[in-house]
C-alpha cells in the first residue's frame, strides 16, 4: 500500500507542474488579432489608393502666380499670390501665352490709383496690371490662323487681363511674332510705347525723311523710343528733358536738347518751323504754345492729358469739347491737333519687328529689371518718374535678374555713349539749343555683332513665318490721361463667325 503522504505529495506535484503540451495554445488569440490588424491595414491602403486614383481623374483647380491689387491705392496695395486662377482660351481667337516678361507704363499705376476707374467696366478686382507681354504660346483657339503653339510672341494685353502673371489670354489680332534678335526681357519693354509712337509719328503725323521734329519729354520709355524712330527717318530731332538726362537723350540720337527747368521751349524755339510737335508729357497750354514753333501746316500730336486729376464723366465731356474746339481752329491756321489713343494690333508689331530685326533702327531701353515677386518695389520705383527708359518685370528669369547686355541701359548709357555722340557732332546742324554743340547723327545700333550673325542665319525662316499683309489701323476716340489707350476692334480679315464673336466684346479705351 502506498503511503498516503506520498500520494498526496505526488498529486500536489502533478497539479503544480504546467502542461507542456497545452502551453502553445494560449498565444493563438493574440496572433489572430495581429493577422486581422494587418488585413485591415491592407484594406485601408487599397481604399486610399482607390480614392487617390478617382481624385486624380477629376479636374484640379488651375492656379498661377500673379501680381494683383484688390482695391485702388498705392503700390503698397499690390500683392503677389501663387493662387490666382489661371486663364484659358474660351473664344475661338484666344491665345494663351506663358508670360516670360512684362514692363511698367504710367497707365499701370494710374489705373492702380483709380485715376482712370471710369474706363474699367464690369468686375474690376482682383486686377492684374501691365499691358506689355513677351512670352511663349501655350494654347490657341480653334480659329487662330497666324499664331500657333510654341511661337515666341509679343503683344499688348487688354485692360482686363494684365501681363504681371504666369499666363495671360490675348486676342490673336493683337499678337505677333517677337523680334528674333531680342530676348523676352528686352522685347517686353517695347509693345505699348512702340505701337504708341508708331501710330503717333508714322500713321498720324505722316513723318517724312528730313523733317524737323520736337519731342516733349524724351527720357522716359515713350520718349526714348520715339527719338530712335524719328532718327530712323533721318529727321532733325529736338528733345526737352531735365538736366540729368541731357546726355542720355543725345546718346539716343537727339540732335538738340532743351533743359525744361531752365528754358521755355516755346520761347527758345519760336519761329522754328517744326513739322511735328510730339507731346508725351501733357500739361495745360501745350497745344497753344506749339503754334509758335510749328509750320503753318505742322502737326501737333499728344498722348497725354492736360490735367493729372482723376478722370470723371464731367472732365471727359469737357475734354471732348476742348478737342472739338481745337479741331475747329485747326481749319483757320492753328496747328493740326491729334489726341492719340493707341489701338493694339499685330500689324504695327509686325512693322516694329522689321525695324528692330532688319533695319536695326530701334534698341530696347531698360534701366532696371525686377523678378515678379518684387513687383510692388518695381511699381514704387517707377511711380517716382525718374526712370530712363523702362522698368521690366521678369516672370521667367532669363538667367539672373539683371539688365541684358544688349539693352541700352539708362543707368550705364550716358558715360559709354557720350564719346559716340561727340564724334558725330560734325554732321549735326550748327545750332544746338540750350547746350554746347553735340549730336548723334545715327540712332544706336540695335543688336550686338553676334546677334547679327544669328539673325542672318535665321533670316530666311523668319521671313517665311512673318510674311503677312499690312492692315490699316483707324485711330479712335479721345482719352484724358498721359500716354495711350487700349481699344478692341474687329480684325479686318476675320470671318463672319469671328466678327460676330468680337462684336460682343466691350470696347475698352484707356489713356496710357
Secondary structure, DSSP 4 states (H G I P E B T S, - for coil): ---HHHHHHHHHHHHHS--TTTGGGTTHHHHHHHHHHHHHHHHHHHHHHHHHHHHHHSPPPPEEEEEEBSSSSSGGG-EEEEEEEPP---STTEEEEEEEEEE--HHHHHHHHTTTGGG--S---SB----EEEEEEEEE-TT--S--TT-EEEEE--TTS-SSBSEEEEEGGGEEEPPTTS-HHHHTTTHHHHHHHIIIIIIIS---TT-EEEEE--SBHHHHHHHHHHHHTT-EEEEEE-GGGHHHHHHHT-SEEEETTT--HHHHTTT--EEEEEESS--TTHHHHHTTTEEEEEEEEE-S-S--SPP-HHHHHHHHHHHHHHHHHHTTTSPEEEE------HHHHHHHHHHHHTS------EEEEEEGGGHHHHHHHHTTS--SBEEEEESS-SSSSS--TTS--TTTHHHHHHHHHHHTGGGS-S--TTSSS---SSPPP-S-HHHHHHHHHHHHHHHHHH--------------SSS--------TT--HHHHHHHTTSPP-----
